[in-house]
Amino acid sequence: MKKLKILLPVAIVLVGLVSWNANADDKAVVQTFYDFLSNPASEEQAQAFKAATSDDWQSIGDYSGENKSKEAFTGQVSGFFAKLMPDLKWDVQEMIQEGNTVVVRSRASGTPKGPLFGVDGNGKSFDILTIDIHTVENGKIVQTYHVEDWAGALQQLSAK
């Protein structure tokens, strides 16, 4: 009985440490998402993103039901964004984790080399707020809800 009284608190501390380490790893996994967005032309970052996401990962940006798969998202970032905004940066400002959910507040900035969603900024840059909610299971991101202020970006690009 005496051994149990000693072993039980030790076991609780060890479980807590293992749980804490898993949480720290979840944030590192989520960071690969932003490393890819900030280096859209990098094949190395694209591969790291693919490794950090589950096979059935989905990008959910609205409630239309038309979510992006990992392949579609990778193609959009490596193709459209890499060509249009090679200087695209996605700077993490804050990362908060609760359980297997990681919420990220970040800033996206870039200078489009042509029209972005129909607006030609003529060399102007934008700097917008983004919010993402990632679900991580077994060390991989399984889904990402995201909101970006693209209307703000277009307003900045079209300002005189």
Secondary structure, 3 states (H helix, E strand, C coil): CHHHHHHHHHHHHHHHHHHHHHHHHHHHHHHHHHHHHCCCCCHHHHHHHHHHEEEEEEEECCCCCCCEEHHHHHHHHHHHHHHHCCCCEEEEEEEEEECCEEEEEEEEEECCCCCECCECCCCCCEEEEEEEEEEEECCEEEEEEEEECHHHHHHHHHCC
